[in-house]
Amino acid sequence: MKQIIISILIFGFFGCKNEGQEKDKMETKTENLETLAFNGISIDFEFNSDKPTFGDLFLIVGFDNPNFIAKSRAFEKLNELGFEQTDDFFGIKNDMGNGSDVKIWLFPVINGEEVYNKNGPFDAIRVSYDVLRNNKKTADLFEHTFNSIISNLNVTPTFKGKRIENFEKTRELINKTIKYCEEELKVEPGSDKALLLDW
């Protein structure tokens, strides 16, 4: 009888523990989606060789910067994306009338950190999309940008330090984050109400 009681207690303890762990996992997922909604989704494209300077990177806007001579023309192939210089960074401006002023940001990166007022060479570029503050169609532009970069540059794309082979899982994550905005935050991404939310 004593053994049966002990077995029941042990089973109950581990049952509660597992239930607690599952709850923690769910809360972590929710917290992650909240973070992604407010902070955006960023992908780093690490250069496998020939790290670019600011002059090389500037070619993404479609012309040379006279103050920073380009050593490579690789970024010229990406000017169809519509990036413009915004301060020391680059962005695809919003012409849709709703959402934030910049749909997609591009930052030069050294040692895992976004940098400004640096001539390079850069270890990577970081492309970021603010899910909450942009129209849902921006996800298509983010995917197009991803595909264009990996097709034209010798890079390894990573998300949170882990290599990604294609955009499929990122798209799933974006869809979940959009759903979180709609169902949990009760806002349509890119709407005036979404822009007013503060985290």
C-alpha positions in Angstrom: 0.0 0.0 0.0 2.8 2.3 0.9 4.5 1.7 -2.5 1.3 2.5 -4.3 0.9 5.8 -2.4 4.6 6.7 -3.2 4.0 5.8 -6.9 0.9 8.0 -7.0 2.8 10.9 -5.4 5.8 10.5 -7.8 3.4 10.3 -10.8 1.6 13.4 -9.6 4.8 15.3 -9.1 6.1 14.6 -12.5 2.7 15.2 -14.1 2.6 18.7 -12.5 6.2 19.3 -13.5 5.5 18.4 -17.1 2.4 20.5 -17.1 4.4 23.4 -15.7 7.1 22.9 -18.4 4.5 22.9 -21.2 3.0 26.1 -19.7 6.5 27.7 -19.6 7.0 26.7 -23.3 3.7 28.3 -24.3 4.5 31.5 -22.4 7.9 31.7 -24.0 6.4 31.3 -27.4 4.0 34.1 -26.7 6.8 36.3 -25.3 8.8 35.6 -28.5 6.0 36.6 -30.8 5.4 39.8 -28.8 9.1 40.6 -29.1 9.1 39.9 -32.8 5.9 42.0 -33.3 7.4 45.1 -31.6 11.2 44.7 -32.4 10.7 43.2 -35.9 12.3 40.3 -37.6 16.0 40.6 -38.7 18.1 38.4 -40.9 21.9 38.7 -41.1 23.6 38.0 -44.3 27.2 37.1 -43.4 29.8 37.6 -46.2 31.7 34.5 -47.1 34.5 36.4 -48.8 35.3 39.9 -50.0 33.8 41.9 -47.2 32.3 45.1 -48.6 33.2 48.7 -47.6 30.6 51.5 -47.3 31.4 52.5 -50.9 30.5 49.0 -52.1 27.4 48.9 -50.0 26.3 52.3 -51.2 25.8 51.0 -54.8 22.5 49.4 -53.6 20.9 52.9 -54.1 21.8 52.7 -57.8 24.8 55.0 -58.1 28.3 55.6 -56.8 29.1 57.7 -53.7 31.8 60.2 -54.7 33.2 60.2 -51.2 33.5 56.4 -50.9 35.0 54.6 -53.8 33.6 51.2 -54.5 36.0 48.3 -54.9 33.3 45.8 -56.0 30.1 46.3 -58.1 28.2 43.4 -56.5 25.6 45.6 -54.7 24.7 47.3 -57.9 22.7 44.2 -58.8 20.4 44.9 -55.9 19.4 48.5 -56.8 16.0 47.2 -58.2 14.9 46.6 -54.6 14.5 50.4 -54.1 16.8 51.0 -51.1 17.7 54.6 -50.4 20.2 56.0 -48.0 18.6 57.0 -44.7 21.1 58.6 -42.3 24.0 56.1 -42.2 21.8 53.2 -43.0 19.6 52.2 -46.0 15.9 51.7 -46.2 13.0 50.9 -48.6 10.7 53.8 -48.0 7.0 53.4 -47.6 4.8 54.8 -50.4 1.6 53.0 -49.4 0.1 55.7 -47.1 -0.1 53.5 -44.0 2.6 52.0 -41.7 6.0 53.3 -40.7 8.1 55.6 -43.0 10.5 52.7 -43.8 9.3 49.3 -44.8 12.6 47.4 -44.8 15.9 48.5 -43.1 19.4 47.5 -44.1 22.2 48.0 -41.6 26.0 47.3 -42.0 27.2 44.9 -39.3 30.6 44.4 -37.6 31.2 41.7 -35.0 27.4 41.1 -34.7 26.6 44.8 -34.1 24.9 47.4 -36.3 27.4 50.1 -37.0 27.2 53.7 -38.4 29.9 56.2 -39.4 32.1 53.2 -40.3 33.7 52.7 -43.7 34.0 48.9 -43.2 34.8 46.4 -44.2 31.6 44.8 -42.9 31.1 41.3 -41.7 27.5 41.2 -42.7 24.4 43.2 -43.5 21.2 43.0 -41.4 17.9 43.3 -43.1 14.9 44.1 -40.8 11.2 44.2 -41.1 8.9 45.7 -38.5 5.9 43.4 -38.5 3.6 45.5 -36.3 4.2 48.8 -38.0 3.9 47.7 -41.6 1.2 46.5 -44.0 1.1 42.7 -44.2 2.2 42.9 -47.9 5.6 44.1 -46.7 6.3 40.4 -45.9 6.3 39.7 -49.7 8.9 42.5 -50.1 11.0 41.1 -47.3 11.0 37.7 -49.0 11.8 39.2 -52.3 14.7 41.1 -50.7 16.0 37.9 -49.1 15.9 36.0 -52.4 17.6 38.8 -54.3 20.4 39.1 -51.8 21.2 35.3 -51.7 21.0 35.1 -55.5 23.4 38.0 -56.1 25.8 38.0 -53.2 28.2 35.4 -51.7 26.5 35.3 -48.3 25.2 33.0 -45.6 21.8 34.0 -44.2 21.3 33.6 -40.4 18.4 34.2 -38.0 19.4 34.6 -34.4 22.8 33.2 -35.1 21.5 30.0 -36.8 21.9 29.4 -40.5 18.8 29.3 -42.7 18.6 27.7 -46.1 15.6 29.4 -47.5 12.7 31.8 -46.5 10.1 29.1 -45.7 10.5 29.1 -41.9 10.9 32.8 -41.7 7.6 33.1 -43.6 5.9 30.8 -41.1 7.3 33.0 -38.2 6.0 36.2 -39.9 2.5 34.7 -40.4 2.4 33.7 -36.7 3.6 37.2 -35.7 0.9 38.8 -37.8 -1.7 36.5 -36.3 -0.4 37.5 -32.8 -0.9 41.2 -33.8 -4.4 40.6 -34.9 -5.6 38.2 -32.2 -3.6 39.2 -29.1 -2.8 42.9 -29.7 -6.1 43.4 -31.6 -4.6 45.6 -34.3 -4.1 45.3 -38.0 -0.3 45.6 -38.8 0.5 48.9 -40.3 -2.7 50.6 -39.1 -2.8 53.9 -37.2 -3.8 52.0 -34.1 -0.7 49.7 -34.5 1.6 52.7 -34.9 0.3 54.1 -31.6 1.1 51.0 -29.6 4.2 51.2 -27.3 6.0 48.3 -25.8 
